[in-house]
Amino acid sequence: MGRYTGPKNKLSRREGKDLFGTGGDSLERRLGQPPGEHGRGHRRRRQSVYARQLREKQMVKRVYGMRERQFRRFFEMARRSDEPTGIALLKLLERRLDNVVYRLGFARTRPQARQFVTHGHVSVDGRRMRIPSYLVKPGQVVTLGDSARSIPDVETLRENPPPVPGWLKREGGAGRAVREPERGEIDPDIDEGLILAFYSR
């Protein structure tokens, strides 16, 4: 099965959270209403333990724009690490190149950052990189190409740059990973314990 190309707001309403940062006021008003013709006036039923585990895994997978097979591969990498599996998984997800481009404020959303990478607008240590899942290492420099910098969204972000997490440092049209991310610098709403429990069944 290929990447989901349908309405993003539908996925956000399914999870009850703006997953992509593009919903605006219209989505905010409908986050409590599940998608579909039966969604209006429908109250969410109390979820089972398994359902909560599944929904958390699906939510994180969609936030980072990954398919199941790739997400499972990242989980297996985290399980082999010396750190607690849940924290190691989130740190791996944060180090993905498309996420680093987004966190540096070079793109408005993660999907836009992924598009910049696949279209060849991003370089790592001076070498063009087209793999969104590439894991950025401490000390590496991520640079946005000149053609991408002229895109209106990017120009707006350059004039009003968003805050950058402490494990990254922005330097004009480039950014550096100064160290690995810490759990406190990653979305606090994510419950990695539920994902760990889902894959440990």
Secondary structure by P-SEA (a helix, b strand, c coil): cccccccaaaaaaaacccccccccaaaaacccccccccccccccccccaaaaaaaaaaaaaaaacccaaaaaaaaaaaaaccccaaaaaaaaaaacaaaaaaaacccccaaaaaaaaaaccccccccccccccccccccbbbbbcccccccaaaaaaaaccccccccccccccbbbcccccccccccccccaaaaaaaaac
